Amino acid sequence: SITFIIDRQINFMKNADLGMELSGCVALRSPGGEDSTYSDRLHIYKERLLTYPFIKNVSFASSIPGKPIITSGGVQRVVGPELEGNNIFSMQVDENFLNTFDIRLIAGRNFSDKSGDLPTVILNEAAITTLKFESPEEALNHRLHWQRKEYEVIGIFSNYNHLFLKETFEPIMLYYNPAPKGFITLKIQHEFHDKAMTIAESEMQSLFPNTPFEYNSLEMMYNHQYRSVMQFELLTKYFALLAILIACLGLFALSYYSVQRRIKEMAVRKVFGAGVVDVLMILSQSYVKIALISCALGSCVTFYVMREWLQNFAFAISLGLLDFLIPHAAITFIVMITVTYNCLRTSLINPSDTLKHP
């Protein structure tokens, strides 16, 4: 049951709606060597890549999904209640960040590269709650005080799982920077992936010579966060298989010994009209009872252990009856297969061959 539940939780996390779209996204490290022309060259790099129709979008940001964000304390509303302990995760992003990841804007507007949006921020729903706004609409146009500056809230975007589902929605504040250091994200049509990366590397070398060009699929990077959970699942599978193997060997030996002790009894029953199925049922029913009692006791332990384990995840499956019935049905079936051989062999023996020997 434990292995079954862990597998369900992993599949749930992999298939959950993250509030964003990572398919087709490729992440590059921002080039080094920042100087007075860095921002202009980075902007040219974006413009060149966007001339190719199979490169759907290009964005710059200080962080990307799957990577931790810097925590910023001391964010306060200029007008409103004074807040304490309101840590908000802040990111520098350009105007393409939300569109690149298909993150939904639920109120207000996005950043614009033509409006000089330097003293403005966009908040997610969790940040709205942290700053004690009643609604996204109320937060719009309010000013926030942070790092000795004032920022106007121009938009609200929906919560998304920046880190994997073990963490709850983080309060996130995006503030505009047309060329932040950190990561470049390209959204590419799948069938043109190799061609797009060749072009991206060529353009990078022309604008930022001697810059190492390394890229990773954002989906793979994001799923890498599940590695520890998947390793734990693999470990439990190995232990489960080993336990089943040892149990089957023990059951086989026990059933052989038990059957040998009752072989004459079964012969007498057959003489008085018991059929093969009757003998098989008599010999195997005690093992089925043992299996059912073991499953019942195991269910109690499994429920407690897995309930505690699932509490480590902000987003988790709910334990249901099938989480216990399916594995236990499989275990009972394995028990029946293991003991059936000895029981069936005994039930097929001619009773005269057994009873004529003292």
Secondary structure, DSSP 8 states (H G I E B T S, - for coil): -HHHHHHHHHHHHHHS--SS--TTEEEEE--S---TTHHHHHHHHHHHHTTSTTEEEEEEES--TTS--EEE---EESSS---SS--EEEEEE-TTHHHHTT--EEEE----TTTT-TTEEEEEHHHHHHTT-SSHHHHTT-EEEETTEEEEEEEEE----SS-TTS----EEEEE-SS-SSEEEEEE-GGGHHHHHHHHHHHHHHHSTT----EEEHHHHHHGGGHHHHHHHHHHHHHHHHHHHHHHHHHHHHHHHHHHHTHHHHHHHHHTT--HHHHHHHHHHHHHHHHHHHHHHHHHHHHHHHHHHHTT-SS-----THHHHHHHHHHHHHHHHHHHHHHHHHHTS-HHHHHT--
